[in-house]
Each structure stands twice: as structure tokens, then as C-alpha cells.
Amino acid sequence: MEMDLTRLYLVPTPIGNLEDITLRAIRVLKEVDLIACEDTRTSRTLLTRYEIGTPTTSYHEHNARRKAGVLIDRVNAGERVALITDAGTPGISDPGFLLIRAALEADVPFEVLPGATALVPALILSGLPNHRFAFEGFLPPKKGRTSRLESLAEEERTWMLYESPHRLLRTLSDLSKHVGPDRQISVSRELTKKFEETVRGRCEDVLSHFEAQPSIRGEFVIVISGA
């Protein structure tokens, strides 16, 4: 099936295991004229695996406001452009939303392909109620962090955070302090990869588990039970 008149595509990529990509995503990445990547070097591994020779360009948090307009101009000039991130679905906790806004403002039609995201596997792995849940992305690193946590402490739904390895201990400590040491949480890392791990239990106990690790690696999804 050939591509339709849509010229901008948001294409999910695997969050770890390179087999977790759809046939449609591979086809689109082969047929577009340009792939905008969070990191072209990281994306090269995936593109090489599936023999995708499409030219690439960078699109990340440091150039997104300028580059979004450039990409929209290229689409309006007749090129077909796909946006991918290093892992997962573009537009979730990354600058992909700036390109979406630019497309809407310029009345440029776009498609969002379904695919990999760390949210759903981590939520299901947690074993916590998932009929209603809230996604909070990354916590503010400084201003507003405490007030956000104090507000979330009263959230009745299961809620979720993304976190990086160098801030995990701080976030778990803050959760224990502001949400409660006895709150049930689940922390998943390296999802779909060889060393995938999910740690469940009281917030205080999960913090102790990671404090005892010689090193902390991987990207994390933290799932917190509702109040």
C-alpha cells in the first residue's frame, strides 16, 4: 500500500528490543524523504537493522523551537517527513509536541502511528489498579517540585512518572517524604531489554533497594498507587 497525501508522520520506535516496531513504521520510514531524529547516531542502529537509507536530520530539545518551523517548511515544499525519538512514541514527554503545534498552526495534516511506549508495560507490570490512571511525565527538577508532589499525594488514581538514572534516588526519596514511606509503588527499568527489572513494594523499601545498588542504569518508569 502506498502512502497517502499525508506528508508528516510521528513514528514510534522500540523502547529497547529492536523487534518491537510495526511493519507500517518500517514502510513509512523507508518511503519518506527525511527522518527527524532525537539523536541521529542512536537512530542509526535501528535504521541500519531494517535497511532504511532515508536521510536524517536532528530534532531535539535544544533545537526544537527553531527546527519545527524548518520541518514544516519542508513539508509545505512537498517533502514527506517522519519524526522519531530515541525510544518510544514522539510527543510524549519530549519536544515532539512542538512540531505537532507547528503543524496544527500551519494547517499541515499529520499522522501518529501506534507503537511502543514504556507507559503501558510498566503500568501492567506494577500490578496496581489500572482502570483509571494519570501520567505525570517528569517531575520539575527544582521550582514547583515539592508542591507538585504534595498535590499528587492526594491523587486517588494510580499515577506514573518517568525518571532518569541520575535522579532516581532523589525522586524516590522525595516520594517517601511527601507521598509517604508506606505508599505502594513499582519501579520498572530497561523494559524489553536483557536486564529488564521491576521492583515493587513500599516506597521506603524500594528506595532502600536502589540505594544498595553499586550503580543505577537505564530509564525508569515509576508507578504509584492512588491515595
Helices and strands as residue ranges (DSSP letters): E 8-10, H 23-31, E 34-37, H 40-49, E 56-58, H 64-76, E 81-84, H 96-105, E 110-112, H 119-126, E 133-135, H 145-152, E 158-163, G 165-167, H 168-178, E 184-189, E 197-202, H 203-211, E 220-224
